[in-house]
């Protein structure tokens, strides 16, 4: 069976060039849905909290491609790394991390209208559980797939 690539917004079958005639948007292969199913918002991989390279090694373009929950984890990593760089007098790294934090906060703010003032594990757990529960609800109501 051939894969049916569909628009992640309206569920319309895409053209061979991965364009949606209804939304008038083109997509890359990584952005499309398949067979009218919504994309899960639960990340396949959670960033390593202790690894500051999870943040330092990414560009703003990379961050834009991440799921919102992943951005929360990256924000926690960046804030922790910034504090560590400050204590170690690593001024250059500290300045880079301040900018990365600002980018991450703005992306979360743009998507959700708020960003966390502080980042405890309880916030990450709560966000993850909200997504899991909402996707469960969508599945139970038959709304995870576009029908029509």
N, CA, C and O of each residue as an XYZ file, in Angstrom:
592
protein
N       0.846     -1.189      0.000
C       0.000      0.000      0.000
C       0.885      1.245      0.000
O       1.829      1.343      0.784
N       0.580      2.174     -0.867
C       1.330      3.424     -0.930
C       0.992      4.300      0.269
O      -0.123      4.264      0.789
N       1.976      5.086      0.699
C       1.748      6.033      1.777
C       0.959      7.212      1.230
O       1.275      7.747      0.167
N      -0.059      7.607      1.959
C      -0.885      8.747      1.589
C      -0.451      9.928      2.447
O      -0.808     10.009      3.622
N       0.316     10.840      1.866
C       0.776     12.008      2.608
C      -0.347     13.028      2.683
O      -0.970     13.368      1.677
N      -0.593     13.512      3.899
C      -1.703     14.435      4.107
C      -1.248     15.683      4.853
O      -0.235     15.673      5.553
N      -2.013     16.751      4.690
C      -1.723     18.038      5.318
C      -1.857     17.919      6.831
O      -2.829     17.353      7.332
N      -0.880     18.453      7.552
C      -0.914     18.364      9.009
C      -1.939     19.311      9.618
O      -2.245     19.206     10.806
N      -2.468     20.225      8.830
C      -3.457     21.166      9.344
C      -4.889     20.743      9.040
O      -5.733     20.731      9.936
N      -5.178     20.392      7.773
C      -6.572     20.106      7.405
C      -6.832     18.644      7.048
O      -7.990     18.239      6.946
N      -5.784     17.846      6.857
C      -5.958     16.431      6.550
C      -6.143     16.119      5.072
O      -6.342     14.957      4.715
N      -6.083     17.117      4.212
C      -6.234     16.912      2.774
C      -5.045     16.125      2.222
O      -3.904     16.330      2.637
N      -5.329     15.226      1.284
C      -4.254     14.508      0.606
C      -3.406     15.521     -0.160
O      -3.929     16.387     -0.861
N      -2.086     15.395     -0.012
C      -1.161     16.344     -0.635
C      -0.895     15.983     -2.091
O      -1.046     14.832     -2.501
N      -0.499     16.983     -2.854
C      -0.100     16.756     -4.241
C       1.231     16.003     -4.249
O       1.844     15.802     -3.200
N       1.667     15.595     -5.427
C       2.945     14.883     -5.520
C       4.120     15.753     -5.100
O       5.196     15.233     -4.804
N       3.930     17.073     -5.069
C       4.980     18.004     -4.630
C       4.821     18.376     -3.157
O       5.420     19.344     -2.689
N       4.010     17.603     -2.427
C       3.750     17.796     -0.997
C       3.146     19.168     -0.699
O       3.520     19.828      0.270
N       2.218     19.579     -1.540
C       1.497     20.835     -1.339
C       0.040     20.531     -1.026
O      -0.530     19.561     -1.524
N      -0.549     21.380     -0.191
C      -1.961     21.245      0.144
C      -2.743     22.280     -0.655
O      -2.509     23.482     -0.527
N      -3.668     21.806     -1.476
C      -4.480     22.718     -2.275
C      -5.440     23.526     -1.406
O      -5.735     24.677     -1.728
N      -5.926     22.953     -0.322
C      -6.863     23.666      0.548
C      -6.166     24.780      1.329
O      -6.611     25.927      1.305
N      -5.073     24.444      2.021
C      -4.352     25.431      2.844
C      -3.403     26.296      2.023
O      -2.962     27.351      2.480
N      -3.093     25.847      0.813
C      -2.153     26.537     -0.072
C      -0.777     26.680      0.582
O      -0.172     27.752      0.596
N      -0.312     25.550      1.122
C       0.985     25.488      1.802
C       1.749     24.288      1.257
O       1.165     23.239      0.985
N       3.054     24.451      1.101
C       3.921     23.338      0.752
C       4.646     22.845      1.992
O       4.914     23.623      2.908
N       4.962     21.574      2.026
C       5.605     20.966      3.185
C       6.870     20.224      2.783
O       7.028     19.818      1.631
N       7.764     20.054      3.742
C       8.876     19.122      3.567
C       8.360     17.763      4.027
O       7.352     17.683      4.730
N       9.040     16.710      3.636
C       8.599     15.362      3.983
C       8.501     15.168      5.495
O       7.637     14.430      5.969
N       9.380     15.824      6.254
C       9.359     15.661      7.711
C       8.169     16.357      8.367
O       7.888     16.116      9.541
N       7.469     17.212      7.632
C       6.348     17.967      8.196
C       4.975     17.421      7.829
O       3.963     17.940      8.302
N       4.917     16.402      7.011
C       3.613     15.911      6.568
C       3.079     14.833      7.505
O       3.828     14.195      8.245
N       1.776     14.652      7.450
C       1.141     13.544      8.160
C       0.937     12.411      7.161
O       1.118     12.586      5.956
N       0.561     11.255      7.681
C       0.306     10.120      6.807
C      -1.093      9.588      7.066
O      -1.517      9.428      8.211
N      -1.800      9.318      5.976
C      -3.117      8.694      6.038
C      -4.093      9.433      6.947
O      -4.888      8.814      7.654
N      -4.026     10.744      6.922
C      -4.951     11.629      7.644
C      -4.789     11.601      9.161
O      -5.638     12.138      9.873
N      -3.728     10.991      9.671
C      -3.484     10.955     11.123
C      -2.733     12.211     11.551
O      -1.839     12.681     10.848
N      -3.102     12.747     12.704
C      -2.365     13.883     13.264
C      -0.984     13.398     13.706
O      -0.804     12.222     14.021
N      -0.021     14.304     13.725
C       1.302     13.964     14.245
C       1.245     13.993     15.767
O       0.648     14.893     16.357
N       1.863     13.013     16.390
C       1.945     13.040     17.844
C       2.830     14.202     18.274
O       3.786     14.556     17.584
N       2.509     14.781     19.402
C       3.317     15.872     19.937
C       4.248     15.387     21.040
O       4.923     16.183     21.693
N       4.275     14.085     21.238
C       5.203     13.503     22.205
C       6.516     13.244     21.469
O       6.538     12.494     20.493
N       7.605     13.852     21.921
C       8.891     13.678     21.226
C       9.347     12.222     21.228
O       9.122     11.486     22.188
N       9.994     11.823     20.131
C      10.564     10.476     20.058
C      11.712     10.326     21.041
O      11.891      9.266     21.640
N      12.485     11.384     21.204
C      13.620     11.379     22.134
C      13.543     12.609     23.018
O      13.214     13.703     22.560
N      13.849     12.416     24.281
C      13.916     13.523     25.230
C      15.387     13.928     25.348
O      16.249     13.067     25.527
N      15.682     15.226     25.251
C      17.086     15.656     25.383
C      17.668     15.273     26.741
O      16.958     15.235     27.746
N      18.961     14.993     26.754
C      19.654     14.661     28.000
C      19.807     15.936     28.828
O      20.456     16.888     28.397
N      19.215     15.948     30.000
C      19.198     17.143     30.845
C      20.608     17.610     31.203
O      20.827     18.811     31.359
N      21.540     16.720     31.332
C      22.899     17.093     31.737
C      23.783     17.514     30.564
O      24.922     17.932     30.772
N      23.276     17.411     29.338
C      24.108     17.666     28.162
C      23.827     19.040     27.563
O      22.866     19.212     26.814
N      24.666     20.015     27.894
C      24.475     21.380     27.384
C      24.642     21.461     25.876
O      24.174     22.415     25.255
N      25.305     20.469     25.272
C      25.454     20.455     23.817
C      24.120     20.241     23.106
O      23.991     20.525     21.916
N      23.122     19.734     23.849
C      21.771     19.620     23.295
C      21.260     21.001     22.894
O      20.452     21.129     21.975
N      21.740     22.039     23.594
C      21.348     23.425     23.309
C      22.408     24.122     22.472
O      22.092     24.744     21.457
N      23.665     24.020     22.893
C      24.747     24.740     22.213
C      24.923     24.291     20.767
O      25.332     25.080     19.915
N      24.619     23.034     20.490
C      24.808     22.491     19.148
C      23.651     22.743     18.198
O      23.682     22.291     17.053
N      22.627     23.462     18.656
C      21.459     23.695     17.807
C      21.332     25.167     17.441
O      21.698     26.058     18.207
N      20.805     25.387     16.257
C      20.541     26.745     15.787
C      19.068     27.078     16.034
O      18.279     26.218     16.425
N      18.725     28.318     15.804
C      17.320     28.718     15.919
C      16.463     27.924     14.935
O      15.342     27.534     15.261
N      16.983     27.687     13.742
C      16.253     26.874     12.755
C      15.986     25.482     13.321
O      14.891     24.945     13.152
N      16.979     24.893     13.993
C      16.791     23.584     14.622
C      15.688     23.651     15.671
O      14.818     22.782     15.725
N      15.728     24.683     16.500
C      14.716     24.831     17.550
C      13.314     24.948     16.952
O      12.356     24.401     17.498
N      13.196     25.655     15.840
C      11.892     25.827     15.195
C      11.280     24.493     14.770
O      10.058     24.366     14.698
N      12.117     23.504     14.491
C      11.643     22.198     14.039
C      11.231     21.286     15.194
O      10.626     20.239     14.969
N      11.553     21.675     16.417
C      11.298     20.817     17.580
C       9.850     20.922     18.056
O       9.187     21.945     17.884
N       9.393     19.851     18.647
C       8.086     19.865     19.291
C       8.165     20.769     20.520
O       9.239     20.957     21.092
N       7.045     21.316     20.913
C       7.015     22.263     22.026
C       7.534     21.628     23.310
O       8.270     22.273     24.056
N       7.170     20.385     23.583
C       7.654     19.732     24.804
C       9.175     19.643     24.805
O       9.808     19.837     25.843
N       9.758     19.354     23.661
C      11.220     19.314     23.566
C      11.811     20.679     23.890
O      12.858     20.761     24.533
N      11.159     21.746     23.455
C      11.642     23.095     23.769
C      11.665     23.335     25.276
O      12.568     24.003     25.780
N      10.698     22.806     25.987
C      10.689     22.929     27.450
C      11.928     22.252     28.046
O      12.592     22.819     28.913
N      12.230     21.053     27.580
C      13.420     20.343     28.073
C      14.690     21.113     27.731
O      15.589     21.240     28.562
N      14.760     21.624     26.509
C      15.943     22.386     26.096
C      16.090     23.666     26.908
O      17.207     24.087     27.208
N      14.976     24.282     27.261
C      15.026     25.485     28.098
C      15.583     25.153     29.478
O      16.378     25.911     30.035
N      15.163     24.026     30.019
C      15.703     23.612     31.324
C      17.214     23.398     31.230
O      17.966     23.850     32.094
N      17.648     22.713     30.182
C      19.078     22.459     29.974
C      19.835     23.777     29.852
O      20.881     23.958     30.476
N      19.308     24.692     29.049
C      19.991     25.971     28.804
C      20.098     26.802     30.074
O      21.143     27.394     30.342
N      19.036     26.848     30.848
C      19.077     27.635     32.086
C      20.089     27.061     33.069
O      20.824     27.799     33.726
N      20.115     25.744     33.159
C      21.072     25.093     34.060
C      22.508     25.334     33.578
O      23.391     25.628     34.383
N      22.740     25.211     32.281
C      24.078     25.420     31.710
C      24.523     26.869     31.870
O      25.704     27.134     32.094
N      23.589     27.802     31.756
C      23.914     29.229     31.927
C      24.401     29.490     33.348
O      25.395     30.187     33.548
N      23.710     28.936     34.323
C      24.125     29.111     35.722
C      25.510     28.512     35.959
O      26.341     29.091     36.658
N      25.738     27.346     35.367
C      27.037     26.675     35.499
C      28.145     27.511     34.840
O      29.228     27.659     35.406
N      27.876     28.051     33.657
C      28.862     28.885     32.951
C      29.154     30.159     33.734
O      30.294     30.622     33.763
N      28.147     30.720     34.361
C      28.337     31.930     35.167
C      29.268     31.645     36.347
O      30.205     32.399     36.610
N      28.994     30.543     37.051
C      29.816     30.175     38.220
C      31.254     29.857     37.823
O      32.176     30.066     38.611
N      31.449     29.351     36.599
C      32.788     28.983     36.119
C      33.478     30.146     35.398
O      34.567     29.975     34.849
N      32.859     31.311     35.397
C      33.396     32.496     34.712
C      33.669     32.251     33.225
O      34.638     32.771     32.673
N      32.820     31.464     32.590
C      32.929     31.211     31.149
C      32.045     32.231     30.420
O      30.931     31.923     29.996
N      32.572     33.443     30.288
C      31.774     34.567     29.802
C      31.210     34.365     28.397
O      30.048     34.681     28.142
N      32.026     33.841     27.490
C      31.557     33.659     26.116
C      30.403     32.657     26.060
O      29.381     32.912     25.424
N      30.574     31.524     26.727
C      29.523     30.511     26.772
C      28.278     31.072     27.457
O      27.153     30.818     27.027
N      28.493     31.829     28.515
C      27.391     32.443     29.259
C      26.563     33.343     28.339
O      25.334     33.278     28.357
N      27.221     34.174     27.540
C      26.519     35.084     26.629
C      25.744     34.314     25.548
O      24.622     34.684     25.202
N      26.342     33.256     25.027
C      25.660     32.427     24.027
C      24.414     31.797     24.644
O      23.348     31.777     24.028
N      24.555     31.290     25.852
C      23.417     30.643     26.511
C      22.296     31.629     26.821
O      21.122     31.267     26.747
N      22.635     32.853     27.163
C      21.598     33.872     27.388
C      20.757     34.049     26.119
O      19.530     34.131     26.181
N      21.433     34.105     24.974
C      20.707     34.250     23.703
C      19.881     33.004     23.380
O      18.745     33.110     22.918
N      20.454     31.827     23.623
C      19.716     30.583     23.365
C      18.466     30.523     24.243
O      17.397     30.123     23.782
N      18.604     30.916     25.494
C      17.458     30.932     26.409
C      16.390     31.882     25.888
O      15.203     31.555     25.897
N      16.806     33.046     25.441
C      15.858     34.032     24.919
C      15.110     33.467     23.711
O      13.898     33.646     23.588
N      15.827     32.792     22.830
C      15.203     32.164     21.661
C      14.192     31.114     22.108
O      13.051     31.115     21.646
N      14.602     30.219     23.006
C      13.709     29.158     23.468
C      12.475     29.727     24.159
O      11.357     29.276     23.912
N      12.676     30.714     25.023
C      11.536     31.341     25.701
C      10.580     31.965     24.688
O       9.363     31.834     24.816
N      11.128     32.637     23.689
C      10.276     33.274     22.685
C       9.519     32.261     21.834
O       8.365     32.499     21.478
N      10.142     31.150     21.506
C       9.443     30.120     20.737
C       8.294     29.523     21.545
O       7.197     29.326     21.022
N       8.547     29.238     22.812
C       7.481     28.713     23.673
C       6.388     29.766     23.841
O       5.200     29.451     23.770
N       6.788     31.002     24.060
C       5.836     32.104     24.222
C       4.970     32.273     22.969
O       3.759     32.474     23.064
N       5.601     32.190     21.804
C       4.891     32.302     20.530
C       3.867     31.184     20.361
O       2.770     31.415     19.852
N       4.222     29.980     20.786
C       3.339     28.828     20.608
C       2.264     28.730     21.682
O       1.149     28.290     21.403
N       2.587     29.134     22.907
C       1.672     28.881     24.016
C       1.176     30.136     24.730
O       0.269     30.057     25.558
N       1.757     31.285     24.420
C       1.326     32.518     25.064
C       1.967     32.776     26.411
O       1.765     33.836     27.003
N       2.733     31.824     26.900
C       3.465     31.934     28.168
C       4.725     31.089     28.061
O       4.847     30.243     27.175
N       5.661     31.329     28.976
C       6.773     30.399     29.162
C       7.046     30.332     30.655
O       6.767     31.288     31.379
N       7.589     29.213     31.125
C       7.774     29.041     32.568
C       8.819     29.985     33.140
O       9.899     30.163     32.577
N       8.471     30.588     34.276
C       9.413     31.468     34.980
C      10.565     30.650     35.540
O      11.719     31.078     35.521
N      10.235     29.479     36.033
C      11.258     28.550     36.512
C      10.937     27.183     35.923
O       9.833     26.948     35.431
N      11.910     26.292     35.980
C      11.741     25.024     35.280
C      12.049     23.848     36.197
O      13.180     23.366     36.252
N      11.035     23.396     36.910
C      11.196     22.210     37.740
C      10.765     20.970     36.952
O      10.063     21.066     35.945
N      11.198     19.821     37.432
C      10.798     18.562     36.804
C       9.282     18.417     36.796
O       8.719     17.814     35.882
N       8.617     18.970     37.813
C       7.156     18.859     37.892
C       6.482     19.547     36.698
O       5.444     19.083     36.226
N       7.058     20.634     36.213
C       6.498     21.327     35.043
C       6.638     20.449     33.805
O       5.701     20.323     33.016
N       7.810     19.842     33.639
C       8.034     18.966     32.486
C       7.086     17.772     32.529
O       6.509     17.390     31.510
N       6.932     17.191     33.705
C       6.043     16.040     33.864
C       4.597     16.439     33.570
O       3.869     15.707     32.900
N       4.189     17.598     34.073
C       2.823     18.079     33.850
C       2.561     18.300     32.359
O       1.522     17.885     31.846
N       3.502     18.955     31.657
C       3.333     19.205     30.224
C       3.242     17.888     29.451
O       2.392     17.734     28.574
N       4.116     16.949     29.778
C       4.101     15.650     29.095
C       2.772     14.927     29.328
O       2.179     14.386     28.396
N       2.314     14.925     30.583
C       1.045     14.265     30.910
C      -0.138     14.930     30.209
O      -1.063     14.244     29.775
N      -0.118     16.265     30.093
C      -1.186     16.976     29.374
C      -1.265     16.503     27.929
O      -2.353     16.268     27.403
N      -0.112     16.365     27.294
C      -0.079     15.933     25.894
C      -0.571     14.494     25.773
O      -1.378     14.182     24.898
N      -0.087     13.621     26.648
C      -0.506     12.214     26.612
C      -2.015     12.106     26.803
O      -2.687     11.392     26.059
N      -2.548     12.813     27.797
C      -3.988     12.766     28.073
C      -4.797     13.343     26.912
O      -5.850     12.808     26.566
N      -4.316     14.421     26.314
C      -5.049     15.026     25.205
C      -5.044     14.112     23.984
O      -6.070     13.963     23.321
N      -3.908     13.502     23.682
C      -3.856     12.584     22.544
C      -4.723     11.351     22.800
O      -5.328     10.813     21.873
N      -4.784     10.908     24.047
C      -5.665      9.794     24.414
C      -7.123     10.194     24.169
O      -7.902      9.421     23.611
N      -7.478     11.404     24.590
C      -8.829     11.928     24.365
C      -9.147     11.974     22.868
O     -10.215     11.532     22.444
N      -8.214     12.513     22.065
C      -8.433     12.591     20.617
C      -8.663     11.209     20.017
O      -9.537     11.031     19.170
N      -7.876     10.233     20.459
C      -8.040      8.863     19.963
C      -9.392      8.292     20.357
O     -10.079      7.684     19.537
N      -9.775      8.491     21.624
C     -11.055      7.962     22.112
C     -12.239      8.571     21.369
O     -13.236      7.891     21.126
N     -12.137      9.829     21.013
C     -13.227     10.531     20.324
C     -13.146     10.383     18.804
O     -13.984     10.916     18.076
N     -12.134      9.656     18.331
C     -11.973      9.473     16.894
C     -11.533     10.738     16.177
O     -11.788     10.907     14.985
N     -10.867     11.628     16.912
C     -10.451     12.904     16.327
C      -8.955     12.975     16.044
O      -8.449     14.033     15.669
N      -8.245     11.870     16.216
C      -6.814     11.871     15.910
C      -6.598     11.701     14.409
O      -5.516     11.962     13.882
N      -7.656     11.258     13.738
C      -7.621     11.064     12.293
C      -8.682     11.942     11.651
O      -9.807     12.033     12.144
N      -8.321     12.585     10.551
C      -9.270     13.418      9.805
C     -10.204     12.507      9.032
O      -9.765     11.740      8.175
N     -11.477     12.590      9.330
C     -12.483     11.779      8.636
C     -13.386     12.707      7.838
O     -14.228     13.407      8.402
N     -13.210     12.709      6.556
C     -14.108     13.544      5.758
C     -13.417     14.269      4.766
O     -14.031     15.020      4.009
